[in-house]
Amino acid sequence: MTYEYHVIPAPERGQKAKGAKTPDARYAAALAEVLNAEAAAGWEFQRAEVLPCQEKQGLTGSKTVYVNVLVFRRPAAAAAAGTAAAPVAAMPDAG
């Protein structure tokens, strides 16, 4: 099966939520909201990753920062529609 992938930044802060009194609980509520929104759009959560990213610093410098991202996947459009790519015909022997 072929998949397409969708990567978004993880939430950086929690949000107010009913019953969420600690910072951990507020962050979990923010993360759950993002995961549920993506699931409603047909994306399946795969994993969270921390990846390096080069950012400019000043005029000529750069620094490495680490970014938290969420990785989602869903079946590719052709696979979801139930159609497979047509097989490639064999080339005739030129000899």
C-alpha positions as CSV (number, residue, x, y, z in Angstrom):
1,M,0.0,0.0,0.0
2,T,1.2,3.5,-0.8
3,Y,0.9,6.4,1.7
4,E,1.2,10.1,1.6
5,Y,2.6,11.9,4.7
6,H,1.8,15.1,6.4
7,V,4.1,16.7,8.9
8,I,3.1,19.6,11.2
9,P,4.9,21.4,14.1
10,A,3.8,20.1,17.5
11,P,2.0,22.6,19.8
12,E,4.5,24.6,21.8
13,R,2.1,25.6,24.6
14,G,-0.9,24.1,26.4
15,Q,-4.3,25.6,26.1
16,K,-7.1,26.2,28.6
17,A,-9.4,23.2,28.8
18,K,-12.1,22.2,31.2
19,G,-10.5,20.1,34.0
20,A,-7.0,20.8,32.9
21,K,-5.3,22.4,35.9
22,T,-1.7,21.6,35.5
23,P,0.7,22.7,32.6
24,D,1.0,19.0,31.6
25,A,-2.8,18.6,31.4
26,R,-3.2,21.8,29.4
27,Y,-0.4,20.6,27.0
28,A,-2.1,17.2,26.6
29,A,-5.4,18.9,25.8
30,A,-3.7,21.0,23.1
31,L,-2.0,17.9,21.6
32,A,-5.3,16.0,21.7
33,E,-7.0,18.7,19.9
34,V,-4.4,18.7,17.1
35,L,-4.5,14.9,16.8
36,N,-8.3,14.8,16.7
37,A,-8.4,17.6,14.1
38,E,-6.0,15.7,11.8
39,A,-7.8,12.4,12.4
40,A,-11.1,14.0,11.3
41,A,-9.4,15.0,8.1
42,G,-8.4,11.4,7.4
43,W,-4.8,11.4,8.7
44,E,-3.5,8.6,10.9
45,F,-0.9,9.7,13.6
46,Q,2.4,7.9,13.1
47,R,4.9,9.4,15.6
48,A,6.4,12.5,17.1
49,E,9.9,13.4,16.1
50,V,12.6,15.9,17.1
51,L,14.5,17.0,14.1
52,P,17.4,19.4,13.5
53,C,16.8,22.6,11.5
54,Q,19.3,25.2,10.4
55,E,18.3,28.8,11.1
56,K,20.0,32.0,10.1
57,Q,21.7,33.9,12.9
58,G,22.8,37.4,12.1
59,L,24.0,38.2,8.6
60,T,26.2,35.3,7.8
61,G,25.9,32.8,10.7
62,S,23.6,29.9,11.3
63,K,22.7,27.8,14.2
64,T,21.0,24.4,14.7
65,V,17.7,24.3,16.5
66,Y,15.6,21.3,17.2
67,V,12.0,21.2,16.1
68,N,9.2,18.9,17.5
69,V,7.0,17.7,14.7
70,L,4.0,15.3,14.4
71,V,4.0,12.8,11.5
72,F,0.7,11.6,10.0
73,R,-0.1,9.4,7.1
74,R,-3.0,8.2,5.0
75,P,-3.4,6.0,1.9
76,A,-2.4,7.8,-1.3
77,A,-5.2,8.9,-3.5
78,A,-4.7,6.1,-6.0
79,A,-4.6,3.5,-3.3
80,A,-7.7,5.0,-1.5
81,A,-9.7,4.9,-4.7
82,G,-8.9,1.3,-5.2
83,T,-7.0,1.8,-8.5
84,A,-3.6,0.5,-9.0
85,A,-1.1,1.8,-11.6
86,A,-1.3,0.0,-14.9
87,P,1.5,-2.5,-15.3
88,V,4.3,-1.4,-17.7
89,A,4.3,-3.5,-20.9
90,A,7.5,-5.3,-21.7
91,M,9.7,-3.8,-24.5
92,P,9.9,-6.0,-27.6
93,D,13.2,-7.7,-28.2
94,A,15.3,-5.5,-30.5
95,G,17.7,-8.3,-31.4
